[in-house]
Amino acid sequence: MPEADHGPGVRVPPPVMVAVALALAWGMQKLLPVQLGPPAVALGGMVIFLAMGWVGWALLVLVRAGNDPRPDKPDSAFVAAGPYRFGRNPIYFGFLLFLAGVALSWGTLWAWLAVGATFLALDWLVVRKEEAYLRTRFPESYPAYAARTRRWL
C-alpha cells in the first residue's frame, strides 16, 4: 500500500509568518524608533493593492486547478499557468510585495527588516520543503518547470 500524501510538511502557515513579521516590526518601531525617511503612503498603498491582486490571481489559478492553497496540504495537480509562468512562488512573492508596500508606507527600518526576515523564513521554512515535495509528487513535470522558471520573480 502506498504511503499517504501529507503534503510538504510546512509547519507555520506563511500568512502567519507575515503577520508576525508585521507585528514585530510595529512593536520594534514603538520600542526603538528608526525612521529611514518620510512615509510614502500613496506609493505603499499602490504596492499593497498590486500585491493583493497578484496573490488573488495566484490563488485563483491554484484553486481552479483543484489544489488546496494551504502549504500543509497535498497537491492534486501541477500548476505552471498564470503567475506561475513567471516564478515558482507567486503567492509568497505577493506576500513580500505586500510587506514592501507596508515598509514604504511606514518608512521605518524595522518594516524593511521584516521584508528581509520574511523572505528568509519563506525561503528556508516553506519554499525548500515545497520544492522537495513537488519533485517527488510530480517527478515528470516539476524538474523541467523548476529548471526553466525562477524560484522568485
C-alpha positions as a Markdown table, in Angstrom:
| # | Residue | x | y | z |
|---|---|---|---|---|
| 1 | Met | 0.0 | 0.0 | 0.0 |
| 2 | Pro | 1.5 | 3.4 | -1.0 |
| 3 | Glu | 2.3 | 5.9 | 1.7 |
| 4 | Ala | -0.4 | 8.6 | 2.3 |
| 5 | Asp | 0.5 | 12.0 | 0.8 |
| 6 | His | 0.6 | 14.6 | 3.6 |
| 7 | Gly | 1.9 | 17.5 | 1.6 |
| 8 | Pro | 5.3 | 19.2 | 2.0 |
| 9 | Gly | 5.2 | 19.4 | 5.8 |
| 10 | Val | 5.1 | 23.1 | 6.3 |
| 11 | Arg | 4.5 | 23.8 | 10.0 |
| 12 | Val | 3.8 | 27.5 | 10.2 |
| 13 | Pro | 1.4 | 29.0 | 7.6 |
| 14 | Pro | 3.1 | 31.7 | 5.5 |
| 15 | Pro | 0.3 | 34.3 | 6.3 |
| 16 | Val | 1.2 | 33.8 | 10.0 |
| 17 | Met | 4.8 | 34.5 | 9.2 |
| 18 | Val | 3.8 | 37.7 | 7.5 |
| 19 | Ala | 1.5 | 38.8 | 10.4 |
| 20 | Val | 4.2 | 38.0 | 13.0 |
| 21 | Ala | 6.8 | 40.0 | 11.0 |
| 22 | Leu | 4.4 | 43.0 | 10.8 |
| 23 | Ala | 3.7 | 42.8 | 14.5 |
| 24 | Leu | 7.3 | 42.6 | 15.4 |
| 25 | Ala | 8.2 | 45.5 | 13.1 |
| 26 | Trp | 5.4 | 47.6 | 14.6 |
| 27 | Gly | 6.5 | 46.7 | 18.1 |
| 28 | Met | 10.1 | 47.4 | 17.5 |
| 29 | Gln | 9.3 | 50.8 | 16.0 |
| 30 | Lys | 7.3 | 51.6 | 19.1 |
| 31 | Leu | 10.2 | 50.5 | 21.4 |
| 32 | Leu | 13.2 | 51.8 | 19.3 |
| 33 | Pro | 12.0 | 54.1 | 16.5 |
| 34 | Val | 14.2 | 54.2 | 13.5 |
| 35 | Gln | 12.7 | 56.2 | 10.7 |
| 36 | Leu | 14.6 | 55.8 | 7.4 |
| 37 | Gly | 12.7 | 58.5 | 5.5 |
| 38 | Pro | 9.2 | 60.0 | 5.2 |
| 39 | Pro | 6.4 | 57.5 | 4.8 |
| 40 | Ala | 5.4 | 57.1 | 1.2 |
| 41 | Val | 1.8 | 56.2 | 2.0 |
| 42 | Ala | 0.4 | 56.6 | -1.6 |
| 43 | Leu | 3.2 | 54.6 | -3.2 |
| 44 | Gly | 3.0 | 52.0 | -0.4 |
| 45 | Gly | -0.8 | 51.8 | -0.8 |
| 46 | Met | -0.4 | 51.2 | -4.6 |
| 47 | Val | 2.2 | 48.4 | -3.9 |
| 48 | Ile | -0.1 | 46.8 | -1.4 |
| 49 | Phe | -3.0 | 46.9 | -3.8 |
| 50 | Leu | -0.8 | 45.4 | -6.6 |
| 51 | Ala | 0.3 | 42.7 | -4.1 |
| 52 | Met | -3.2 | 41.7 | -3.2 |
| 53 | Gly | -4.2 | 41.5 | -6.8 |
| 54 | Trp | -1.2 | 39.3 | -7.6 |
| 55 | Val | -1.9 | 37.0 | -4.6 |
| 56 | Gly | -5.5 | 36.8 | -5.6 |
| 57 | Trp | -4.6 | 35.8 | -9.2 |
| 58 | Ala | -2.2 | 33.2 | -8.0 |
| 59 | Leu | -4.7 | 31.7 | -5.5 |
| 60 | Leu | -7.4 | 31.7 | -8.2 |
| 61 | Val | -5.2 | 29.7 | -10.6 |
| 62 | Leu | -4.2 | 27.3 | -7.9 |
| 63 | Val | -7.8 | 26.6 | -6.7 |
| 64 | Arg | -9.1 | 26.3 | -10.2 |
| 65 | Ala | -6.6 | 23.6 | -10.8 |
| 66 | Gly | -8.0 | 21.7 | -7.9 |
| 67 | Asn | -5.4 | 22.4 | -5.3 |
| 68 | Asp | -5.8 | 23.5 | -1.7 |
| 69 | Pro | -3.6 | 26.6 | -1.3 |
| 70 | Arg | -2.6 | 25.7 | 2.2 |
| 71 | Pro | 1.1 | 24.5 | 2.1 |
| 72 | Asp | 0.4 | 21.8 | 4.6 |
| 73 | Lys | -2.0 | 20.0 | 2.2 |
| 74 | Pro | -1.1 | 17.7 | -0.7 |
| 75 | Asp | -1.4 | 18.9 | -4.2 |
| 76 | Ser | -3.7 | 17.2 | -6.7 |
| 77 | Ala | -2.5 | 19.0 | -9.8 |
| 78 | Phe | 0.7 | 20.5 | -11.1 |
| 79 | Val | 0.3 | 24.2 | -11.9 |
| 80 | Ala | 2.5 | 26.2 | -14.3 |
| 81 | Ala | 0.0 | 28.7 | -15.7 |
| 82 | Gly | -1.0 | 32.2 | -14.8 |
| 83 | Pro | 1.5 | 33.9 | -12.5 |
| 84 | Tyr | 3.3 | 30.5 | -12.1 |
| 85 | Arg | 4.7 | 31.1 | -15.6 |
| 86 | Phe | 6.9 | 34.0 | -14.2 |
| 87 | Gly | 8.0 | 32.5 | -10.9 |
| 88 | Arg | 7.5 | 29.3 | -8.9 |
| 89 | Asn | 6.3 | 31.1 | -5.8 |
| 90 | Pro | 3.9 | 33.9 | -6.8 |
| 91 | Ile | 1.9 | 33.8 | -3.6 |
| 92 | Tyr | 4.9 | 34.2 | -1.4 |
| 93 | Phe | 6.3 | 36.9 | -3.8 |
| 94 | Gly | 3.0 | 38.7 | -3.3 |
| 95 | Phe | 3.3 | 38.4 | 0.4 |
| 96 | Leu | 6.8 | 40.0 | 0.2 |
| 97 | Leu | 5.4 | 42.7 | -2.1 |
| 98 | Phe | 2.7 | 43.4 | 0.4 |
| 99 | Leu | 5.3 | 43.8 | 3.2 |
| 100 | Ala | 7.3 | 46.1 | 0.9 |
| 101 | Gly | 4.2 | 48.2 | 0.4 |
| 102 | Val | 3.8 | 48.4 | 4.2 |
| 103 | Ala | 7.5 | 49.3 | 4.6 |
| 104 | Leu | 7.1 | 52.1 | 2.0 |
| 105 | Ser | 4.0 | 53.4 | 3.9 |
| 106 | Trp | 5.8 | 53.3 | 7.3 |
| 107 | Gly | 9.3 | 54.4 | 6.1 |
| 108 | Thr | 10.9 | 52.5 | 9.0 |
| 109 | Leu | 14.0 | 50.4 | 9.3 |
| 110 | Trp | 12.0 | 47.7 | 11.2 |
| 111 | Ala | 9.5 | 47.3 | 8.4 |
| 112 | Trp | 12.2 | 46.8 | 5.8 |
| 113 | Leu | 13.9 | 44.3 | 8.1 |
| 114 | Ala | 10.6 | 42.5 | 8.3 |
| 115 | Val | 10.6 | 42.1 | 4.5 |
| 116 | Gly | 14.1 | 40.6 | 4.6 |
| 117 | Ala | 13.4 | 38.3 | 7.5 |
| 118 | Thr | 10.1 | 37.1 | 6.0 |
| 119 | Phe | 11.9 | 36.4 | 2.7 |
| 120 | Leu | 14.5 | 34.2 | 4.6 |
| 121 | Ala | 11.8 | 32.5 | 6.6 |
| 122 | Leu | 9.7 | 31.7 | 3.5 |
| 123 | Asp | 12.7 | 30.6 | 1.5 |
| 124 | Trp | 14.1 | 28.2 | 4.2 |
| 125 | Leu | 11.0 | 27.1 | 6.1 |
| 126 | Val | 8.5 | 26.9 | 3.2 |
| 127 | Val | 9.8 | 27.0 | -0.3 |
| 128 | Arg | 12.6 | 24.5 | 0.1 |
| 129 | Lys | 10.1 | 22.0 | 1.7 |
| 130 | Glu | 7.6 | 22.6 | -1.1 |
| 131 | Glu | 10.2 | 22.2 | -3.8 |
| 132 | Ala | 11.4 | 18.8 | -2.4 |
| 133 | Tyr | 7.8 | 17.7 | -2.1 |
| 134 | Leu | 6.9 | 18.8 | -5.7 |
| 135 | Arg | 9.9 | 17.0 | -7.1 |
| 136 | Thr | 8.6 | 13.8 | -5.5 |
| 137 | Arg | 4.9 | 14.4 | -6.2 |
| 138 | Phe | 5.3 | 15.4 | -9.9 |
| 139 | Pro | 8.6 | 13.8 | -11.0 |
| 140 | Glu | 7.6 | 14.0 | -14.7 |
| 141 | Ser | 6.8 | 17.7 | -14.8 |
| 142 | Tyr | 8.2 | 19.7 | -11.8 |
| 143 | Pro | 12.0 | 19.3 | -12.5 |
| 144 | Ala | 11.7 | 20.7 | -16.0 |
| 145 | Tyr | 9.5 | 23.5 | -14.8 |
| 146 | Ala | 12.0 | 24.3 | -12.0 |
| 147 | Ala | 14.8 | 24.4 | -14.5 |
| 148 | Arg | 13.1 | 26.9 | -16.7 |
| 149 | Thr | 11.2 | 29.0 | -14.1 |
| 150 | Arg | 12.9 | 31.2 | -11.5 |
| 151 | Arg | 12.2 | 30.5 | -7.8 |
| 152 | Trp | 11.4 | 34.2 | -7.2 |
| 153 | Leu | 10.4 | 36.8 | -9.8 |
